[in-house]
């Protein structure tokens, strides 16, 4: 994590790992945590974006309780740093 960004904003992102079917787990977390400001997903650089991106940026996009941010898997470390 970018320590400078955390220090500047006073915010620390949550990284949540739970067992189960990924789409259902993400839905449940979003329902349980209305304070979540954004769902940030990484898209695979090859062979399609992946099932979470396909689902939450597809048919579910207009029903989300928060914005969905998609980070392309092809971004360099430098490009990722510019985002923060």
N, C-alpha and C positions, 0 to 999 in steps of 0.2 A: 504494500500500500504506500501511497505517496504521503510520507510523514509531514512534509511541508504543507500540503493541502489540509491534512487533518489538523495541524497546528493553527493554520490560518482560519479555518471555518469552525473549529471546535466540534466537528462532526466526524464520527467513525462509522464507515459503512458496515452493515451486518452481512456476514457470509454465513449462510444457513445450509447445512447438509442434513438431509433426512432420508430415511429409506422409503421405498415405495415407488409407485408409478409416477414418473416425473411430472407430467401435466397435472395430475390430481394433487400431487404434493404442492406444487406452486400455487394452484388455485386455493388450496386449504390455507396456505401461509398468507396469501393476500386477503382472504376472508378474516383470518384471525388477527391480522395486523393492519388496521386501517391507517396507521401512521406511516406506512411504506410510501415513500415519495416517488419511486420509480422502480421498474423492473428492468434490470440491465442484463442482456443476454449476449453471448458471443456467438457469432455465426461462423461456421466452418468455412475455411477458404476453398475447400474442394468437396465435391460430391453433395452439393446442396447445403443449405444453411443449418440443418439439423431439426429434429422434431419440435423442440420448444419454440424456436424462432418461427417455424412454419405454422405452429398452432396459434401462438399469442400475437403474432404479427399478421396472421391471416384472418380467418373468420371471427376470431375472438377480439380482434383489435378494437372494434367499436364498443365493446362491452367491458373493457378493462376499468378497474378502479383507480389506476395510476398510469402514467405514460410508460411506454415500452421503448427502451433504448437498445439498439442493436449495434454491437461493435464488430466490424468485419475482422475475420481471422487473419486476413492478409496484412493488417497494419503492422508497421515496425514498432519497436519499443519507443523510438523517438516520436512517432505519430501518436502513440498512446499517451505519452507524457504531455504532448500539446493539448490533449483533451482535458487534462486536469489542471 
